[in-house]
Amino acid sequence: MSFELVNIMAEFTKVCSINDVKTNSAKRISVNGQELVLFNLNGKFYAIEAACTHAGGPLDEGAIEGNEVECPWHGAKFDITTGKTLSPPASSDVKKYEVKVEGSDVMVKV
């Protein structure tokens, strides 16, 4: 029996400039076929998957309050910094992605 090692290491990809996402707002982005939402919370950037885990609502269109985003369809809330579900009707978390800023470039690891 033989095994082959496969390198499935995620890499950082430039998604935009820091000036492309206003403070305390969100921007929908597509990275390597993944739909994400990039948030700028007081100058710190976060990325989570774009669809609510309840019914697929667009989290980039949701209201932002503090570090929470509310799904515009049914009101489920998620922690932008962790992806954790904070209120029903969603019962599972959204995936969180690692973000870094290099100079004026915002990079997401997918």
Buried (B, 14 or more C-beta within 10 A) or exposed (E): EEEEEEEEEEEBBEBBEEEEBEEEEBBEBEBEEBBBBBBBBEEEBBBBBBBBBBEEBBBBBBEBEEBBBBBBBEBBBBBBBBBBBBEEBBEEBBEBBEBEEEEEEBBBBB
